[in-house]
Amino acid sequence: MSFSKEIQVILARQLASCLAMPILIADIEGTLVFYNEPAEAILNQRFEETGEMPAAEWVKLFAIADEERNLIPPDERPMSLALTKRQPISRTVWIRTGDDTGRHVSITAFPLIGQTGKFLGAMTIFWGI
């Protein structure tokens, strides 16, 4: 992580690294700047190996489908909506990576807003169903 990150994003990363639920953190451009160890199991990749990834790259790591298993386009995924609309969104979806059959999860994505109202990015948290 570069030192040019806002302190709130650095602290969010520290918090995510201490929690047991999968968490993804993206900056204002949608670059995935961190995902914790539980999220590594979903993405089938370690953050230490991938590092930061632009949105165009990381959205290809997994497919997200609605309850009927219809694919959700990248710009309609919870993280994307939290970034573009700057409001929280929760949704129950199926996530599939590689050859797995899919995981039924609840996703909550929310914008990261600093104390001065500065928009910093978004965080997504997954819960298994």
N, C-alpha and C positions, 0 to 999 in steps of 0.2 A: 504494500500500500504506500502510495507516495505521501510525502509530508504536506502536499497542497490540499489535502482533504479537510473539510470543515471538522471542527472538534466534535460536533454532534454526531457526525457520520462515524468518526473513529470510536466514539463511545457506544454507538449502536452496534458496531462490529464487535466490540468487547463484550457487550451484553449478549449478543447472538452466540458468541463462542462459548458462553457459559450455560446455555439453555439446551434442553433435551429435544425440543421440537425443531423440525427443519425450518431454516430461515434464510431468505435471500435478501440482499440489499443492493439497490441500484441507485446510481446518481441521476442527476436531472436529464442527462442525455439517454438514459436507459442502459448505460453500461453496468453490467453486473460487477460490482466492486467487492463483494464478499458473499460467500455462502458457508454455513457452518458444517460441522462434521455430520450431523443427522441429515442435512440436505445432500451431502455427498452420496448417500445411499440412493437417493431419488435420481440424482443426475448421473450416477455411475462414473463420477470423476471426482478426484480430490482437488480442492481449491489450490493447494500447494503446487499442483501440476499444471493447472490451467491458468491461474492468475485471473486478473480482470478480463472480462470479455464484452465486446460491444453487443448491443441488443440483437443485431442481425445474426450473430453467431450463437448466442446462448439460447435463443428461442427455438433453435433447431435441435437442442439436446433432448427435448421431451415434447410429447404431444399432449395437449389438454383437450378433453372432450366433455360435453355436458352430460347430464344424467342419462340421456338416451344414447350416449356415446357418439354424438355428432361432434366432429372437430370444431374447436373454437379458434378462429383466426388469431394470429399473434396480437393484432391491435385491439382485440376484444377480450384479451386475457386480463385477469384481475390486476396484475402488476402494471400492465400497460395503461389500464384505465386509471389506476391510482396516480400514475405519472402524468397523464394528459388532463384528467379532470381535477386532479389534486383533491380527491376526496376518497374516503375509505370504501372498500367494496368487499363483500363476502360472498362466496359461492361454493357450492358442492360440485365437484368435478371428478373425472377420471384422469389420472396422469399415467402416461406410458412412456417408458424409455427403452430404446433398443428392442429386444425381443420379448420383454416381459408382457404379461397379460393385462397389466394395469393395476393401479392402486386407487381406491375410492377415498378421496380426501375432501376436507373442507379447507378452503383457502381464504385467508383474510389478508388483504393488501391495503396499506394505508400510506399516505404521503408523510414524509419527514419534513416538518416545519420547525425552523429554529425559533428561539425566543423572540427575535426581532421580526418574525413573520417571514423570514427568508426561506424559500423553497430549496430543499437539499437533496431530494430524491424520494425513494419509496422503499418500504420493507414489506415482504410477504412472509406469512407464517402458515404452515401446513399442519393439519390435524388429521390423522387416520380415522376412517369411519368403520 
